Each structure stands twice: as C-alpha cells, then as structure tokens.
Amino acid sequence: MGKKKVALKVDDVSIRFNLSKEKVDNLKELIIKKLKGEKIRFNEFWALKNVSFTLNKGDRLGILGLNGAGKSTLLKVIAGVYKPTSGTITRHGHIAPMIELGAGFDPNYTGRENIFLYGSVLGFSREFLESKYDEILEFSELGDFIDVPIKNYSSGMKARLGFSIATIVEPEILILDEVLSVGDAKFRKKCEAKMKGMFDHGVTVLFVSHSIKQVERLCNRGILLEHGQLIADGPIDEVISLYKEKTGVDDND
C-alpha cells in the first residue's frame, strides 16, 4: 500500500466576523463618534474556531451540523471566498466550488449566453465551451428554454444549468453546498450518478446537504460542526449517528 496523497489540509482555521451593535451610516459619523469619545462596540462572532482536518485524494467528506454551525462558511474559506482570520489551508489540485449554483449568471442573458459567461467565470475558454455546448445542453435538459432569459427560469432550472456547466471537466476537489437539493428527483439521481462517475476517477469531495440519506450514499467520511467548532471526525456512519443523537434530527428524504 502506497502512502495516501493529501488533497486538502485545513490547519487550525478560525474566522471572525464583526457585527456592529450600533449602526454607523458613514465614515463621517464614525469620525464624529470617535472625536466625541463615544465607543463603537463590535460584537465579535466566531463563525469557525480552530478547525483542523486533512483530506486524502478520493475522500468524500460529508459536513454535518445544524444551521449556523459554520458549514457553508467552512466551504467558502476552503474555496477561497473568505480569508481565514487565523490558520492555513493547503490545497493540492484544481477546486470546483459549487456553492451557489448559477451565482455568476446574468438574469437578462439567455441560458445559452450564460453558458459562456458562467463558464468563463469558472476558467473555461470560449473554444472549450463551444466544444462542450451540446453536452451541457443535453445534460441540463433545458431544450428550447436555453434561448430564454435566465430571469424566467425556476431555481431548479438555474441549478440544472449551473451543475451541467460546472461538471464538464473533472476537478481534483469538488465542493458541493446543497446543490443536489434542487430540481426534481429524476434530475437529482442523474446528478448523483454523474458524481459517482467522478468518484471512480478519484475526485475529492466536500459535501453539505440537508439530506442525511444523500450524505450517507455519497460520503465515506464525516465531520460534525457545532457553533463553528469541529466536535467529531470519522467514518460517515459514526458521525451521522452522533449527529442524530445530539440533534434528534432524522431523515425523511
């Protein structure tokens, strides 16, 4: 057995947000308050506190925790959307973050135009997108809607197009935040099948989903977050058991 290759290392990562207790509308007001000796109080909020874990290539990590536990913040820090207040993140390989599918779409453009717009945001060339256009359209099942402005799409249609564009190449690390919770059951199964194909090629996955059964089906390992702190890390079934025990949450998916 060769040594496992590290795909991602999260080392003692913390992130702090400052929530102002008193509304200050502009810089002038802030300076006046300071000159008057009035204190501006900030309510410090630690979204993540001293989180550490290592993922090996091919690991599929389910991230569990109640709302506000820090799941999405953790994914955004790993994707590079937020900079940690302290700690380091070491990534090996290309990351495809599917955090807000279609967040790069322009609502006034058609689906077809957005394939090129969103694709360029993800770093794909126009030539590459043209060569993959038919494949994207076929997977998205949008048919003639591809020539309709995105503002007329349902959230499910937007997610289908976003997923179809983001998965046309296989990244080394795939970040999924609730992306398989939209669209109809048939399309969700299709997305799962595509992801399982990626797993066979050794892609590393970080996965957040409201569906425990989905996490169980797709992940081999889990971590549990509570108020921004990592309280469990291990085989997915053990972490799910602890999550259910602590929260009383069961899955009806």
Secondary structure, DSSP 8 states (H G I E B T S, - for coil): -----EEEEEEEEEEEEEEESS---SHHHHHHHHHTT----EEEEEEEEEEEEEEETT-EEEEE--TTSSHHHHHHHHHTSS--SEEEEEE-S-EEEESSTTTT--TTSBHHHHHHHHHHHTT--HHHHHHHHHHHHHHHT-GGGGGSBGGGS-HHHHHHHHHHHHTSS--SEEEEESGGGSS-HHHHHHHHHHHHHHHHTT-EEEEE-S-HHHHHHH-SEEEEEETTEEEEEEEHHHHHHHHHHHH------
